[in-house]
């Protein structure tokens, strides 16, 4: 049980680091597009749409999805192991 919790914490830390890297990257894209330090939600959504369709960013999208799936599976494993 302890090993699962440690593994879940490590995967969560990787997921959080990846998510924040992506958010900061999206903010930088919006800033480059508008020239404003805080571009706003419409620009964020536009930058998100561009990022989702950018082939150069496919690795980061796969990493985020993979870490999310692992985090969900480990959470289920911990919940099911404590329920019984």
C-alpha positions in Angstrom: 0.0 0.0 0.0 2.8 2.4 0.9 4.5 1.7 -2.4 1.3 2.5 -4.3 1.0 5.8 -2.5 4.6 6.7 -3.2 4.2 5.8 -6.9 1.0 7.8 -7.0 2.7 10.8 -5.5 5.6 10.6 -8.0 3.2 10.3 -11.0 1.2 13.2 -9.7 4.3 15.3 -9.4 5.3 14.5 -13.0 1.7 15.2 -14.1 1.7 18.6 -12.3 5.1 19.6 -13.7 3.9 18.7 -17.2 0.6 20.5 -16.8 2.3 23.7 -15.5 4.8 23.6 -18.3 2.0 23.4 -20.8 0.1 26.2 -19.1 3.1 28.5 -19.1 3.8 27.6 -22.7 0.2 28.5 -23.7 0.5 31.8 -21.8 3.7 32.6 -23.7 2.0 31.8 -27.0 -0.9 34.2 -26.1 1.6 36.8 -25.1 3.5 36.5 -28.3 0.3 36.8 -30.3 -1.2 39.9 -28.5 1.9 41.5 -26.9 0.1 41.7 -23.6 1.5 40.1 -20.4 -1.9 38.7 -19.4 -3.7 38.1 -22.7 -7.1 36.9 -21.4 -9.3 33.9 -21.8 -10.2 34.3 -25.4 -6.5 34.4 -26.4 -5.9 31.4 -24.1 -8.5 29.4 -25.9 -7.1 30.4 -29.2 -3.6 29.4 -28.1 -5.0 26.1 -26.7 -6.6 25.3 -30.1 -3.4 26.1 -31.9 -1.4 24.0 -29.4 -3.7 21.0 -29.8 -3.3 21.0 -33.5 0.5 21.7 -33.6 2.4 18.5 -34.6 5.5 19.8 -32.8 3.7 19.6 -29.5 2.4 16.0 -29.9 5.0 14.7 -27.4 3.7 16.9 -24.6 0.1 16.0 -25.3 0.9 12.3 -25.2 2.9 12.8 -22.0 0.0 14.6 -20.3 -2.6 12.0 -21.4 -0.3 9.1 -20.4 0.4 10.6 -16.9 -3.3 11.3 -16.5 -4.3 7.7 -17.3 -1.6 6.4 -14.9 -2.8 8.7 -12.1 -6.4 7.5 -12.5 -5.4 3.9 -12.6 -3.2 4.2 -9.5 -6.0 6.1 -7.7 -8.4 3.3 -8.6 -6.0 0.7 -7.4 -5.6 2.4 -4.0 -9.3 2.9 -3.6 -10.1 -0.7 -4.5 -7.3 -2.0 -2.2 -8.6 -0.1 0.8 -12.3 -0.9 0.1 -11.9 -4.6 0.6 
